[in-house]
Amino acid sequence: MDPAESEKLKRAISSQAAVVTQHESSLRQVMEHLQQLTTSVAQLSGQLASITDQLSSSTGAPPPAADQTASPPPSPREPFIPIPARNFRMTQRWGV
């Protein structure tokens, strides 16, 4: 492989590594915020159930037909990230 092409390849890989690192950081932040939102929704559901219980006991009316038991928040899972398509011209140039 020509040294100039080798250097070009190194720069391209380095550039892609920086982009992947940025995306990884962004995804981690999104996951953290999603977990915080899930916790907040679970807390609000508990508060709503408590208020509903208080209202139904003070009025003597039966509880509403809606399900009052707060379901546990869904467990967080890894997001689906598709495998990027290979660049045909790039693979031909470097013989991959």
Beta strands, then each sheet from edge to edge (+ up, - down):
end
